[in-house]
Amino acid sequence: MSTSDDQARRRRYDERRRASKPWRALYDTARWKRLRLEALAREPLCRRCSKQGRVTPATVVHHVERHDGDEAKFFGSPLEPLCKWHHDAEAQSAEAIGYSTTIGPDGWPVDPAHPANTRNDPGSRGNADPGGE
């Protein structure tokens, strides 16, 4: 498959996404492009890779707070520089299901909202009685 076929397919995909969520056009504004470049200049490495001891360039700027097209949130909420993998695999997945699936060094999910951390039985990590009673 040629590069021009790939580019045409990507353009059609982008057009369908923008039609279904018109606020996606905010990503094409000069204001967003400036904010994105400023965020990457301030923090050029993927924040999540850095927390894991890896050095990976950040290529995507993720909105920490879901904006759903609210311009005040889109342009004013906290941003998180990420590598493409962390953005696509973790950040967007967490938005879709409501919690992060990232596992910490202890083998447990790091997100307090993860179902493993919110169960109500005494054996669960999230609600275990630290006093053992």
Backbone hydrogen bonds in HBPLUS format (Angstrom, degrees):
<---DONOR---> <-ACCEPTOR-->    atom                        ^
c    i                          cat <-CA-CA->   ^        H-A-AA   ^      H-
h    n   atom  resd res      DA  || num        DHA   H-A  angle D-A-AA Bond
n    s   type  num  typ     dist DA aas  dist angle  dist       angle   num
A0006-ASP N   A0002-SER O   3.10 MM   4  6.49 156.5  2.16 147.5 153.8     1
A0007-GLN N   A0003-THR O   2.86 MM   4  6.13 158.9  1.90 151.9 158.0     2
A0008-ALA N   A0004-SER O   2.92 MM   4  6.05 156.4  1.98 143.1 149.4     3
A0009-ARG N   A0005-ASP O   2.95 MM   4  6.13 158.8  1.99 147.7 153.5     4
A0010-ARG N   A0006-ASP O   2.92 MM   4  6.13 155.3  1.98 147.0 154.1     5
A0011-ARG N   A0007-GLN O   2.92 MM   4  6.16 154.8  1.98 146.7 153.5     6
A0012-ARG N   A0008-ALA O   3.00 MM   4  6.27 161.4  2.03 150.1 154.4     7
A0013-TYR N   A0009-ARG O   2.97 MM   4  6.17 158.8  2.02 147.0 153.1     8
A0014-ASP N   A0010-ARG O   2.87 MM   4  6.10 162.8  1.90 151.5 156.0     9
A0015-GLU N   A0011-ARG O   2.88 MM   4  6.11 155.4  1.94 149.1 156.1    10
A0016-ARG N   A0012-ARG O   3.01 MM   4  6.28 157.0  2.07 148.9 154.3    11
A0017-ARG N   A0013-TYR O   3.01 MM   4  6.31 159.7  2.05 151.8 157.4    12
A0018-ARG N   A0014-ASP O   2.91 MM   4  6.12 161.3  1.94 151.1 156.2    13
A0019-ALA N   A0015-GLU O   2.94 MM   4  6.10 149.9  2.03 144.3 152.7    14
A0020-SER N   A0016-ARG O   3.05 MM   4  6.25 149.5  2.14 144.7 152.3    15
A0021-LYS N   A0017-ARG O   2.95 MM   4  6.11 140.2  2.12 145.0 156.0    16
A0024-ARG N   A0021-LYS O   2.92 MM   3  5.93 170.7  1.93 134.7 137.7    17
A0025-ALA N   A0022-PRO O   3.13 MM   3  6.10 173.2  2.14 126.7 128.6    18
A0026-LEU N   A0023-TRP O   2.87 MM   3  5.63 164.9  1.89 122.5 127.4    19
A0027-TYR N   A0024-ARG O   3.05 MM   3  5.79 157.0  2.10 118.2 123.5    20
A0028-ASP N   A0025-ALA O   2.92 MM   3  5.39 157.3  1.97 113.3 120.8    21
A0029-THR N   A0026-LEU O   3.21 MM   3  5.41 166.2  2.23 108.5 112.5    22
A0033-LYS N   A0029-THR O   3.07 MM   4  6.35 169.0  2.08 153.1 156.4    23
A0034-ARG N   A0030-ALA O   2.94 MM   4  6.10 152.1  2.02 147.6 154.4    24
A0035-LEU N   A0031-ARG O   3.00 MM   4  6.27 163.9  2.02 148.4 152.8    25
A0036-ARG N   A0032-TRP O   2.78 MM   4  5.97 165.0  1.81 160.3 164.2    26
A0037-LEU N   A0033-LYS O   3.08 MM   4  6.22 164.5  2.10 142.0 146.0    27
A0038-GLU N   A0034-ARG O   2.91 MM   4  6.13 159.0  1.95 152.8 159.1    28
A0039-ALA N   A0035-LEU O   2.89 MM   4  6.10 158.5  1.93 150.9 156.6    29
A0040-LEU N   A0036-ARG O   2.98 MM   4  6.25 160.0  2.02 152.9 158.2    30
A0041-ALA N   A0037-LEU O   2.91 MM   4  6.06 145.2  2.03 143.1 152.8    31
A0042-ARG N   A0038-GLU O   2.97 MM   4  6.19 155.5  2.03 149.2 155.0    32
A0043-GLU N   A0039-ALA O   2.99 MM   4  6.11 152.9  2.06 144.7 152.4    33
A0058-ALA N   A0044-PRO O   2.79 MM  14  5.47 173.6  1.79 135.9 136.1    34
A0046-CYS N   A0056-THR O   2.76 MM  10  5.64 167.6  1.77 166.7 169.8    35
A0050-SER N   A0046-CYS O   2.97 MM   4  6.13 161.2  2.01 150.8 156.5    36
A0047-ARG N   A0081-PRO O   3.04 MM  34  6.09 174.5  2.04 157.0 155.2    37
A0051-LYS N   A0047-ARG O   3.11 MM   4  6.37 150.8  2.20 141.4 148.3    38
A0052-GLN N   A0049-CYS O   2.90 MM   3  5.04 136.3  2.09 100.7 114.1    39
A0054-ARG N   A0049-CYS O   2.86 MM   5  4.97 163.1  1.89 143.5 137.7    40
A0053-GLY N   A0050-SER O   2.98 MM   3  5.00 162.1  2.02 107.3 110.9    41
A0059-THR N   A0082-LEU O   2.88 MM  23  6.21 143.0  2.01 138.5 142.0    42
A0060-VAL N   A0082-LEU O   2.94 MM  22  5.25 167.6  1.95 165.1 163.0    43
A0082-LEU N   A0060-VAL O   2.76 MM  22  5.25 170.7  1.77 163.8 165.7    44
A0062-HIS N   A0080-GLU O   2.91 MM  18  4.95 173.3  1.91 135.1 134.0    45
A0080-GLU N   A0062-HIS O   2.75 MM  18  4.95 150.3  1.83 144.5 153.8    46
A0064-VAL N   A0078-PRO O   3.01 MM  14  5.60 160.9  2.04 144.2 149.0    47
A0070-ASP N   A0067-HIS O   2.89 MM   3  5.33 171.4  1.90 127.1 129.1    48
A0073-LYS N   A0070-ASP O   3.06 MM   3  5.42 118.0  2.46 105.7 119.9    49
A0074-PHE N   A0070-ASP O   2.77 MM   4  5.98 161.8  1.80 156.5 162.9    50
A0075-PHE N   A0071-GLU O   2.95 MM   4  5.99 168.0  1.97 151.1 152.1    51
A0076-GLY N   A0072-ALA O   2.84 MM   4  5.50 131.2  2.08 131.3 145.0    52
A0077-SER N   A0073-LYS O   2.93 MM   4  4.84 148.0  2.04 133.0 131.6    53
A0087-HIS N   A0083-CYS O   3.05 MM   4  6.30 162.3  2.09 155.6 161.1    54
A0088-ASP N   A0084-LYS O   2.84 MM   4  5.95 176.4  1.84 159.7 160.9    55
A0089-ALA N   A0085-TRP O   2.75 MM   4  5.59 163.3  1.78 153.8 159.9    56
A0090-GLU N   A0086-HIS O   3.00 MM   4  5.16 146.5  2.12 121.4 131.9    57
A0091-ALA N   A0086-HIS O   3.00 MM   5  6.39 164.9  2.03 160.5 164.9    58
A0092-GLN N   A0087-HIS O   3.04 MM   5  6.19 159.8  2.08 166.4 168.9    59
A0094-ALA N   A0090-GLU O   2.80 MM   4  5.93 160.7  1.83 155.8 160.8    60
A0095-GLU N   A0091-ALA O   3.10 MM   4  6.39 150.8  2.19 142.8 150.5    61
A0096-ALA N   A0092-GLN O   3.04 MM   4  6.28 153.7  2.11 144.1 150.8    62
A0097-ILE N   A0093-SER O   2.96 MM   4  6.23 159.5  2.00 158.9 163.3    63
A0098-GLY N   A0094-ALA O   2.70 MM   4  5.26 137.3  1.88 138.7 148.5    64
A0110-VAL N   A0102-THR O   2.98 MM   8  6.03 159.2  2.02 153.3 156.8    65
A0104-GLY N   A0108-TRP O   2.83 MM   4  5.62 171.5  1.84 154.6 152.7    66
A0107-GLY N   A0104-GLY O   2.94 MM   3  5.46 164.0  1.96 119.5 123.3    67
A0114-HIS N   A0111-ASP O   2.96 MM   3  5.37 163.3  1.98 116.0 121.5    68
A0117-ASN N   A0114-HIS O   2.79 MM   3  5.42 149.6  1.88 122.5 131.9    69
A0118-THR N   A0115-PRO O   3.19 MM   3  5.07 163.4  2.22 102.1 107.1    70
A0124-SER N   A0121-ASP O   3.05 MM   3  5.76 167.9  2.06 125.4 129.3    71
A0132-GLY N   A0129-ASP O   2.95 MM   3  5.32 160.4  1.99 113.7 120.2    72
